[in-house]
Amino acid sequence: MRAGRLEEFSEKPKVVVAGGRHCAVARLGGSVYAFESLCPHAKWPLGFIGRVFLNREGRPMLLCAMHGGVWDLVSGEGSVEGKPAPPIRRYPVEVVDGDVHVRL
């Protein structure tokens, strides 16, 4: 699905919907990430309370500010308050001529 133009995305996840399916998309530097739009821990909407950042090792991470959950956007692994959390579902992303496409 076409999610939008590259410049529409930032470290604050944006929820996109196409054909009744939805996901969250965020951009950090030159990389774009797509993942489920609800926190896998407590189902809070990541479009409102999520933020993408690089950790100390330079890995892209997603923060859910409601309970302090953090997920690795490469592996999908996460934790909440230092305890393992359900993994986050991630989706393949491709940027073509400035358009962001997500494969759901």
VENDANOR-V381531 format. One record per residue. RES is the residue in three letters. PHI is phi in degrees with one decimal (none if undefined). PSI is psi in radians with two decimals (999 if undefined). Layout:
res,phi,psi
RES,PHI,PSI
RES,PHI,PSI
//
This chain:
res,phi,psi
MET,none,2.55
ARG,-80.6,2.14
ALA,-93.2,-0.47
GLY,146.7,-3.01
ARG,-83.7,2.57
LEU,-53.4,-0.74
GLU,-69.3,-0.18
GLU,-77.2,-0.21
PHE,-110.1,2.58
SER,-143.4,-2.90
GLU,-71.8,-0.20
LYS,-89.9,2.03
PRO,-57.1,2.47
LYS,-117.1,2.25
VAL,-84.2,2.28
VAL,-121.1,2.57
VAL,-130.9,2.36
ALA,-150.6,2.29
GLY,57.1,0.59
GLY,78.9,0.00
ARG,-107.7,2.62
HIS,-140.0,2.75
CYS,-156.8,2.98
ALA,-106.0,2.48
VAL,-128.0,2.38
ALA,-139.8,2.67
ARG,-122.2,2.36
LEU,-134.7,1.92
GLY,62.7,-2.25
GLY,-93.2,0.14
SER,-111.1,2.57
VAL,-121.0,2.42
TYR,-126.8,2.46
ALA,-126.5,2.40
PHE,-156.2,2.96
GLU,-56.8,2.59
SER,-87.5,-0.12
LEU,-116.2,2.45
CYS,-56.1,2.22
PRO,-68.5,-0.23
HIS,-82.5,-0.93
ALA,-131.6,0.16
LYS,65.2,0.47
TRP,-74.6,2.58
PRO,-74.1,2.01
LEU,-70.1,-0.32
GLY,-66.7,-0.36
PHE,-102.0,-0.65
ILE,-121.1,0.17
GLY,-95.8,2.78
ARG,-155.2,2.39
VAL,-102.9,2.43
PHE,-151.9,2.93
LEU,-97.5,2.32
ASN,-80.8,-3.08
ARG,-60.2,-0.50
GLU,-86.8,-0.02
GLY,85.2,0.24
ARG,-87.7,2.46
PRO,-73.4,2.25
MET,-127.6,2.70
LEU,-115.3,2.26
LEU,-107.9,2.25
CYS,-101.3,1.92
ALA,-69.7,-0.25
MET,-64.7,-0.86
HIS,-121.5,0.15
GLY,76.0,0.40
GLY,-69.7,2.50
VAL,-133.5,2.31
TRP,-125.8,2.46
ASP,-81.5,2.11
LEU,-79.3,-0.08
VAL,-92.5,-0.87
SER,-90.6,-0.44
GLY,88.3,-0.18
GLU,-69.6,2.60
GLY,-149.2,2.98
SER,-149.1,2.69
VAL,-130.4,2.14
GLU,51.7,0.70
GLY,79.9,0.00
LYS,-108.9,2.56
PRO,-56.2,2.47
ALA,-123.4,2.81
PRO,-56.3,2.52
PRO,-66.6,2.72
ILE,-93.6,2.39
ARG,-76.3,2.26
ARG,-116.9,2.70
TYR,-126.8,2.54
PRO,-64.9,2.47
VAL,-125.5,2.48
GLU,-137.4,2.39
VAL,-109.7,2.11
VAL,-126.3,2.05
ASP,51.4,0.69
GLY,84.3,-0.07
ASP,-95.9,2.35
VAL,-94.3,2.19
HIS,-118.6,2.35
VAL,-118.7,2.35
ARG,-100.1,1.89
LEU,-91.6,999
//
